């Protein structure tokens, strides 16, 4: 029932910025943690940033000091602002919804981010 739609990816030069949006629908938005994960080599998905139901945020090491995540309860969406992008930030970015303490996860289809000169 939960659906996630990502947008905002694209091609950007190093040092540039992108804004990724995750639009949520289905179950009550406020009951889910919403996070962004980057798919890197080997198809693993690594945490970029996540915001909890109460607005608590956590970031992966790659995002330190450069990315911000915000939760908009009225619009039921989460926005990842990425600044000072580096080539190693490239990958497919997936939005994930997950209830705290429960194993079931919902994923969007991803949006491509390419940072290249």
QUIHU-V362179 format. One record per run of one state. SS is the DSSP state (H for helix, E for strand, C for the rest). FROM is the first residue (numbers start at 1). TO is the last residue. Records with the same first field share a line. If there is no record, write none. Layout:
# QUIHU-V362179
SS: FROM-TO / FROM-TO
This chain:
# QUIHU-V362179
C: 1-2 / 8-9 / 13-17 / 26-28 / 32-32 / 40-40 / 44-44 / 52-56 / 60-60 / 64-66 / 73-76 / 83-86 / 90-90 / 99-104 / 108-110 / 116-117
E: 3-7 / 10-12 / 18-25 / 33-39 / 45-51 / 57-59 / 67-72 / 77-82 / 91-98 / 105-107 / 111-115
H: 29-31 / 41-43 / 61-63 / 87-89
